[in-house]
Amino acid sequence: MKRAIGLLATGRKKLGHPAPVLDFYTSPLFQKSVQYAKEHYDGFYFYNAKDGLLLPDQTLEPYDLSIKTFSIMEKKVWARNVIDTFRKYESPDEIIVYLHGGKVYRDHLEPQLEQKGYEYKIPMKGLGIGQQLAWLDQQLAE
């Protein structure tokens, strides 16, 4: 049986000082996504525009960078780097990836996951931020 691994977006709201990923991002959507991942997945990773793939205990410095400022080519290179790094930790034969995050990220991560042979699902596909928060609240209450 394949393990369930979350691949989660980070967020815009951040601390103004260095901190581990789990503490660095402060938005309600990020915090609820982490809580959901802890309860539903066998493991999880994060991604952001600046660093690519992040481990939960990795310490980050404050930054101001959005993938929305990247060119199409930069987004493709970014996504390839995220999934190439992810492959160092997780084999496509052993896991199902549960991809969380906005369409601007997913549009570039999904083709890379497919190309590298990962099975993946998008639990909150098509939901806006408010709907994602409501979905997470419902799932966490069950």
Secondary structure, DSSP 4 states (H G I P E B T S, - for coil): -PEEEEEEE--S-B-SS-EEHHHHB--HHHHHHHHHHHHH-SEEEEEETTTEEE-TT-EE------GGGS-HHHHHHHHHHHHHHHHTT--TTTEEEEE-S-HHHHHHHHHHHHHTT-EEE-TTTT--HHHHHHHHHHHHH-
